[in-house]
Amino acid sequence: MPDNVNPDAMRLDVLAIAAHPDDVEITCGGTLIKLAQMGRAVGVLDLTAGEMGTLGDENDRWQEASDAAKAMGLAWRGQLGLPDSAIQNDQTSRLKLARMIRDTMPELVILPHWEQRHPDHVACSQLGYDACFLAGLKKLDIEGDPHRPRKIIYASYFRNTDSSFLVDISDQFDAKCDAVRAYKSQFGNVVTAKQIFQPGIDIYELMQHRAAVLGQMANVRYAEAFTIKEPILIDDPQNMPVRSV
Ligand SMILES: [Zn+2]
């Protein structure tokens, strides 16, 4: 792992946790940018360095992740050092992640949706939930003050079709693409970009299409989708956004 990985953890409002560098940019980058623009302290924790990727080494990928962090206006980015393509939701990993949650004390945690093609993403989803729970246990045998995030939302990928709510990212979509472009080793040119994500698929076209389809459902240009496991409580149903007819 490069030396400059993991700057000292800082107190955050929002922490997005994902398996690999570039995951959050693709799934919820627009929302992270929007939250940062609102003045929130937004951070990202990549569980692995993405070292099993075909292109680029660990140093490249950390530099790219740092550049993407700048493009998104993040306050902090770190890596947990779990093994790429071998993330396990075991107690060692849970405690390691719970320690980071205590150190950063986020109120909102964003995890990947649990229906995924990559096993690391599936493991990250449950591992993240379990660590959020454990981090609040006073008697847990790790350092730091107990802290449990108030809200967990799951960022939609391409596989799941259900979602609980959409975030309008029309004004953030270009910056989201810039953040993905920071991963030069992965998405730097058309040929490799079409190999790395899913063979033959241009990641920018896919993101644009997906965000536009989601946006159309809410009558905005571009949106990102999230799922939550608990209901949404509404004060004033008469003024809920998005027209029914
Ligand atoms: Zn990934």
Boltz pocket constraint, residues with backbone or C-beta under 6 A from the ligand:
constraints:
  - pocket:
      binder: B
      contacts: [[A, 19], [A, 20], [A, 21], [A, 23], [A, 118], [A, 121]]
      max_distance: 6.0
